[in-house]
Amino acid sequence: MRFGRGVGRLGKVDLARNVTTQCDFVKASNWFGEYIPEGEQVIVKMNCEGSEVAILNDLIDSGEITKIKALRFEMDISRVPDHAD
């Protein structure tokens, strides 16, 4: 089992506005299914800039949520224009 290998680690250093970085994203449920074996439980810290609800829904709908023993997340959904107060 590999620990600490998150999808979001891009290694980007240059923050110049004229530089474009291509990011490859995967569904959380697909990543959990591939990297976390049945019976394993993980601790998750999530900060996804407004995508937390969609990710949690995906994990719940797929059943992969059962692999999470503890979850800490920041609700950035209020930063998404359609969901702001």
N, C-alpha and C positions, 0 to 999 in steps of 0.2 A: 504494500500500500504506500503510495506516495502522498506525503503531507505538505501543505503549504504551496501547492502548485495551482495557483488560481488562473482563471481564464484571462483576467484583466491585466496581467503583468506584461506590459508592452515594451518596457525599457526605453521609453522616449525621453530624450534629454533636451533636444532643441525645441524651444517653445515659440520660435519665430512664426508670425502669422502667415508668411508666404510658404511655409513648409506643410505639406499634407502627409498625414500618416494613415495608412489603410489598416483598419481594425477588423478582425474576424470575430464574429459573435456566434455563440451556440446557445440553444435553449438550456436552461438550468436542468430541466428534467433529463435531457439527453446526456449532459455532462455527468450528472449524478449516476445515471444508469451505466455509463461507461467506466467511471473511475471509482465508484463506491460500491463494493460488493454487497449483496444481500446479507443482512445480519450485522453489518457494520453501522456504527453511529458516529456522527460528526458534530462538531461545534461550529456554528456559522456566524460570522460577523459580516453584515451586508450593508453597503452604502452604494447605491446604484443610481443616484441622481434622478430620482423620480420614477424608476422602474421597479421599485420594491413590490408594489401590489401585483403587477403583472407576473413577476417572478414567483411570488408566493402562490398566486393562483395556479400557475403552471405546475409547481411542485405538488400542490394539493390535488389538482385534477389528475396528475399522472401517478399519484401514490408515492412518489419519491420523498415526500415530506416526512415519511416515517423513518427515514435515515438520519433525521436531524434530532440530536439529543438536546441541544440548547441553541437558541437563536437570539442574536442581538442585531437590531437594524435601526436605521434612522429613517424616518418618514419624510422623504424629500418630495413626496407627491404634490405638496403645495407649491412647488416650484414649476410644475407643469401647468401651462396656461389654462387648459381646459378643466383643471382640478383645483385652481386657486380659490381661496375663500371669497 
